[in-house]
Amino acid sequence: MSRMKIKQNDKVMIISGKDKTKIGKGLKIYHNKGKVLVEGLNKIKRHVKPNPYKQEQGGIKDAEAPLHISNVRVVCDACANPTKPGFKVTADGEKVRYCKKCEENF
Ligand SMILES: [Zn+2]
């Protein structure tokens, strides 16, 4: 398994498909599948059965579908660019993620 460079609540930009260049928040990371669910993006229509226990009506609902991480880039907090993060070890032995564009940790 490749190392996941995206963390939950990261800002991510979609780089392919219908939501290309849009930015959203990473809601959920599926480590075993290498996928990420992005808030409000990559929506699909999903048929939902009525569920009286949850008082849900049936019908067609919009729901986010997970994207493969190769289709997204993390957006750097410091420079706001989509980036491929690098990792480095600090003097304290702590592993930190940094932006390869502006060199800031994020
Ligand atoms: Zn940056």
py3Dmol code that shows the C-alpha trace and the ligand (Angstrom):
import py3Dmol

protein = """\
ATOM      1  CA  MET A   1       0.000   0.000   0.000  1.00  0.00           C
ATOM      2  CA  SER A   2       1.293   3.421  -0.887  1.00  0.00           C
ATOM      3  CA  ARG A   3       1.611   5.977   1.845  1.00  0.00           C
ATOM      4  CA  MET A   4      -1.405   8.197   2.143  1.00  0.00           C
ATOM      5  CA  LYS A   5      -0.498  11.829   1.915  1.00  0.00           C
ATOM      6  CA  ILE A   6      -3.989  13.085   2.532  1.00  0.00           C
ATOM      7  CA  LYS A   7      -5.406  13.505   6.001  1.00  0.00           C
ATOM      8  CA  GLN A   8      -8.947  13.966   7.140  1.00  0.00           C
ATOM      9  CA  ASN A   9     -10.099  17.621   6.932  1.00  0.00           C
ATOM     10  CA  ASP A  10      -7.379  18.468   4.427  1.00  0.00           C
ATOM     11  CA  LYS A  11      -8.338  20.802   1.647  1.00  0.00           C
ATOM     12  CA  VAL A  12      -8.103  18.888  -1.597  1.00  0.00           C
ATOM     13  CA  MET A  13      -8.424  19.840  -5.250  1.00  0.00           C
ATOM     14  CA  ILE A  14      -9.902  17.452  -7.758  1.00  0.00           C
ATOM     15  CA  ILE A  15      -7.695  17.208 -10.831  1.00  0.00           C
ATOM     16  CA  SER A  16      -9.806  15.145 -13.201  1.00  0.00           C
ATOM     17  CA  GLY A  17     -13.420  14.508 -14.083  1.00  0.00           C
ATOM     18  CA  LYS A  18     -16.443  16.755 -13.925  1.00  0.00           C
ATOM     19  CA  ASP A  19     -15.350  18.529 -10.739  1.00  0.00           C
ATOM     20  CA  LYS A  20     -11.844  19.238 -12.002  1.00  0.00           C
ATOM     21  CA  THR A  21     -10.151  22.211 -10.264  1.00  0.00           C
ATOM     22  CA  LYS A  22     -12.812  22.364  -7.546  1.00  0.00           C
ATOM     23  CA  ILE A  23     -11.670  22.400  -3.947  1.00  0.00           C
ATOM     24  CA  GLY A  24     -13.363  20.720  -1.018  1.00  0.00           C
ATOM     25  CA  LYS A  25     -12.664  19.286   2.382  1.00  0.00           C
ATOM     26  CA  GLY A  26     -11.565  15.677   2.759  1.00  0.00           C
ATOM     27  CA  LEU A  27     -14.365  14.175   4.825  1.00  0.00           C
ATOM     28  CA  LYS A  28     -13.204  10.610   4.991  1.00  0.00           C
ATOM     29  CA  ILE A  29     -10.092   8.744   3.937  1.00  0.00           C
ATOM     30  CA  TYR A  30     -10.381   5.115   2.916  1.00  0.00           C
ATOM     31  CA  HIS A  31      -6.849   3.922   3.555  1.00  0.00           C
ATOM     32  CA  ASN A  32      -7.343   0.373   2.352  1.00  0.00           C
ATOM     33  CA  LYS A  33      -8.899   1.482  -0.933  1.00  0.00           C
ATOM     34  CA  GLY A  34      -6.749   4.553  -1.494  1.00  0.00           C
ATOM     35  CA  LYS A  35      -9.805   6.742  -1.824  1.00  0.00           C
ATOM     36  CA  VAL A  36     -11.040   9.975  -0.358  1.00  0.00           C
ATOM     37  CA  LEU A  37     -14.514  11.384   0.124  1.00  0.00           C
ATOM     38  CA  VAL A  38     -14.603  15.110  -0.615  1.00  0.00           C
ATOM     39  CA  GLU A  39     -17.299  17.267   0.915  1.00  0.00           C
ATOM     40  CA  GLY A  40     -19.800  18.530  -1.643  1.00  0.00           C
ATOM     41  CA  LEU A  41     -17.895  17.226  -4.677  1.00  0.00           C
ATOM     42  CA  ASN A  42     -18.037  14.261  -7.050  1.00  0.00           C
ATOM     43  CA  LYS A  43     -21.730  13.913  -6.343  1.00  0.00           C
ATOM     44  CA  ILE A  44     -23.700  11.070  -7.766  1.00  0.00           C
ATOM     45  CA  LYS A  45     -27.401  10.333  -7.788  1.00  0.00           C
ATOM     46  CA  ARG A  46     -28.224   7.542  -5.440  1.00  0.00           C
ATOM     47  CA  HIS A  47     -31.500   5.712  -5.202  1.00  0.00           C
ATOM     48  CA  VAL A  48     -32.615   5.576  -1.603  1.00  0.00           C
ATOM     49  CA  LYS A  49     -35.256   3.268  -0.211  1.00  0.00           C
ATOM     50  CA  PRO A  50     -37.684   4.733   2.274  1.00  0.00           C
ATOM     51  CA  ASN A  51     -36.666   4.017   5.845  1.00  0.00           C
ATOM     52  CA  PRO A  52     -39.548   4.617   8.265  1.00  0.00           C
ATOM     53  CA  TYR A  53     -37.339   3.990  11.274  1.00  0.00           C
ATOM     54  CA  LYS A  54     -35.150   6.949  10.397  1.00  0.00           C
ATOM     55  CA  GLN A  55     -38.103   8.883   8.955  1.00  0.00           C
ATOM     56  CA  GLU A  56     -36.365   9.040   5.604  1.00  0.00           C
ATOM     57  CA  GLN A  57     -38.259   9.290   2.384  1.00  0.00           C
ATOM     58  CA  GLY A  58     -37.272   7.225  -0.582  1.00  0.00           C
ATOM     59  CA  GLY A  59     -36.218   8.685  -3.893  1.00  0.00           C
ATOM     60  CA  ILE A  60     -33.113   9.951  -5.587  1.00  0.00           C
ATOM     61  CA  LYS A  61     -30.592  11.789  -3.470  1.00  0.00           C
ATOM     62  CA  ASP A  62     -27.294  13.434  -4.211  1.00  0.00           C
ATOM     63  CA  ALA A  63     -24.401  11.900  -2.357  1.00  0.00           C
ATOM     64  CA  GLU A  64     -20.652  12.280  -2.535  1.00  0.00           C
ATOM     65  CA  ALA A  65     -18.790   9.357  -4.066  1.00  0.00           C
ATOM     66  CA  PRO A  66     -15.211   8.585  -3.013  1.00  0.00           C
ATOM     67  CA  LEU A  67     -12.459   9.542  -5.461  1.00  0.00           C
ATOM     68  CA  HIS A  68      -9.200   7.739  -5.955  1.00  0.00           C
ATOM     69  CA  ILE A  69      -6.349   9.694  -4.397  1.00  0.00           C
ATOM     70  CA  SER A  70      -4.589   9.843  -7.764  1.00  0.00           C
ATOM     71  CA  ASN A  71      -7.422  12.154  -8.865  1.00  0.00           C
ATOM     72  CA  VAL A  72      -6.918  14.682  -6.098  1.00  0.00           C
ATOM     73  CA  ARG A  73      -4.135  16.919  -4.809  1.00  0.00           C
ATOM     74  CA  VAL A  74      -3.737  18.262  -1.320  1.00  0.00           C
ATOM     75  CA  VAL A  75      -4.039  22.046  -1.177  1.00  0.00           C
ATOM     76  CA  CYS A  76      -1.356  23.702   0.925  1.00  0.00           C
ATOM     77  CA  ASP A  77      -2.647  25.838   3.812  1.00  0.00           C
ATOM     78  CA  ALA A  78       0.213  28.289   3.480  1.00  0.00           C
ATOM     79  CA  CYS A  79       0.386  29.037  -0.263  1.00  0.00           C
ATOM     80  CA  ALA A  80      -3.066  27.744  -1.333  1.00  0.00           C
ATOM     81  CA  ASN A  81      -1.563  25.771  -4.206  1.00  0.00           C
ATOM     82  CA  PRO A  82      -2.381  22.179  -4.961  1.00  0.00           C
ATOM     83  CA  THR A  83       0.775  20.312  -4.152  1.00  0.00           C
ATOM     84  CA  LYS A  84       2.436  16.953  -3.761  1.00  0.00           C
ATOM     85  CA  PRO A  85       3.474  17.015  -0.144  1.00  0.00           C
ATOM     86  CA  GLY A  86       6.858  15.788   0.988  1.00  0.00           C
ATOM     87  CA  PHE A  87       7.848  14.402   4.342  1.00  0.00           C
ATOM     88  CA  LYS A  88      10.803  15.333   6.474  1.00  0.00           C
ATOM     89  CA  VAL A  89      12.015  14.523   9.944  1.00  0.00           C
ATOM     90  CA  THR A  90      12.621  17.409  12.321  1.00  0.00           C
ATOM     91  CA  ALA A  91      15.503  17.695  14.789  1.00  0.00           C
ATOM     92  CA  ASP A  92      13.143  16.249  17.421  1.00  0.00           C
ATOM     93  CA  GLY A  93      12.625  13.140  15.330  1.00  0.00           C
ATOM     94  CA  GLU A  94       9.100  14.102  14.451  1.00  0.00           C
ATOM     95  CA  LYS A  95       7.871  13.375  10.949  1.00  0.00           C
ATOM     96  CA  VAL A  96       6.209  16.370   9.366  1.00  0.00           C
ATOM     97  CA  ARG A  97       4.521  16.956   6.053  1.00  0.00           C
ATOM     98  CA  TYR A  98       5.625  19.923   4.024  1.00  0.00           C
ATOM     99  CA  CYS A  99       4.646  21.659   0.825  1.00  0.00           C
ATOM    100  CA  LYS A 100       7.118  21.179  -2.021  1.00  0.00           C
ATOM    101  CA  LYS A 101       6.096  24.546  -3.472  1.00  0.00           C
ATOM    102  CA  CYS A 102       6.533  26.900  -0.525  1.00  0.00           C
ATOM    103  CA  GLU A 103       8.424  24.593   1.889  1.00  0.00           C
ATOM    104  CA  GLU A 104       5.992  25.311   4.734  1.00  0.00           C
ATOM    105  CA  ASN A 105       4.816  22.511   6.999  1.00  0.00           C
ATOM    106  CA  PHE A 106       1.123  21.837   6.877  1.00  0.00           C
TER     107      PHE A 106
END
"""
ligand_1 = """\
1
ZN
Zn 2.653 25.724 0.028
"""
view = py3Dmol.view(width=600, height=400)
view.addModel(protein, "pdb")
view.setStyle({"model": 0}, {"cartoon": {"style": "trace"}})
view.addModel(ligand_1, "xyz")
view.setStyle({"model": 1}, {"stick": {}})
view.zoomTo()
view.show()
